[in-house]
Amino acid sequence: MRPKLAIGGIAAAIIIAVVTLTSTNYFVHNNAGLPTQNITTNQPNLSAQSTNQISTSKVQIVAAENFWGSLISQLGGIHVQVLSIVTDPNADPHEYESNTADAQAITNANYVIVNGAGYDDWAIKIIGAGNNPNQKVLNVAKLLGKKEGGNPHFWYSPTYVNQTVAQMYSDLISIDPENTAYYKHQYADLNASLGKYNMRIDEIRQKFAGTHVAATEDIFVYLANATGLDLVSPPEFMEAVAEGNDPPAQSVVQFQQQLQGQGGNVTVLVYNAQTVTPLTESIKSLAAQRGIQIVGVTETIQPSNVQFQDWMNAELISLQNALDAKALGQ
C-alpha cells in the first residue's frame, strides 16, 4: 500500500462557499500548454471557426498532478482553463496534503483528472464528498485496469500516456461537443509532438536493449520496460523506497552487491530526485565510487514551465547520454 495522504477537513471544505484561491499552490496552464501564474485569455482563430461555433465559456479542468495537467491543457487549448494541483519540485507527491481551496476547485470543475492507484487518494475523496453529478472524472488507474497497491507511475509508460491522452480527447468532446473540430486538430498536434520522445525511446531500445541498469525506486520500471533495458535492482527495495518504507535488509545487501559488480554489472543508476533519503544517497555514493553513471528523474514536470513531452525527452537524453558514456568507457 502507498502511504496514506492527510485529508483534513474535506467535508467542511465542501461546505465553505467563499474561498480565495490565491492562497493555494495552484499551477495554471495557459493556452500554449505552458504553466504560468497569470490566467490569460487568447482570442480564437476566427478563420478556422465561425463565431457562433465557439463556446463563450471555457471548460474548467482540475488535474491532480501537473503531468496530466500539461497534456489536457495542450489538448484543450483555448477552450479550457486547467489547474494542476501537485507541482512543487521540492516535495514528494506521495505526501501531498490537500487544503480547502483544492476541495472547492475540484468540486466546481467540469472535468477532473486523477492518477489513481493510491497515488492521489486525497483528490478521490474530495470528488466523492463533492458529489457533483455534472462532473466528468478520469481516473487513469481505472482506465488502465490497474489496482491500488501497484506501481502508480503510469506517465512513465508511453503506451499508458497514449491511452490516457486518447481518453482525455474523447472526454473533451463529450463535455464540449461544439468544439469537436478544434479538439481533433489539437489531438493530432499533440500526438505528433509526443512522437519526439517516443522516437528517442525507440533509439535507446535499438542500441541498448538488455543493458543492465538499476533504480532506487519503481518510478523507472515502466520506462525501463519501454526502452528494453534490464532493470536488475531488487523489486522489494524499489517498492519500499517508493512507499516511504525501509527496504528489507536482504534487498539492501543485494543492491549493494549489484553495484559492486556481483550478479548485475550495472551500467547506470536511476534515482528519484524528489524522494531523497539517507539510504538512497548512500546507494548513489556507492554507484559513483564504482564509476556507474547516475541519472536523476522526477515525479512531476521539472522545470515546471515546460510541456510534458519536453520534460520526458530531456530525461531520456540524460539516460541516453549516460548509456553512451558507459559504452565508450567514460
Protein Blocks (a to p, Z undefined) as FASTA:
>chain_A
ZZdddfehklmmmmpmbdcfklpccdcddfkopacfbdcdddddfklpcfklpcfbdcdd
ddfbfklmmmmmmmnmmmbccddfblcfkbcfklpccdfklmmmmmmpmbdcdebjolam
mlmmmmmmnopakbccddfklmnopaehiafklmlpmklmmmmmmmmmmmmmmmmmmlmm
mmmmmmmmmmmmmmmmmmmmmmmmmmmgoiacddfbfklmmmmmmnopacfbdfklmmmm
mnopacdfklmmmmmmmmnopanlpabdcddfklccfklmmmmmmmmmnopacddddfbd
cdfkbcfklmmmmmmmmmmmmmmmmmnoZZ
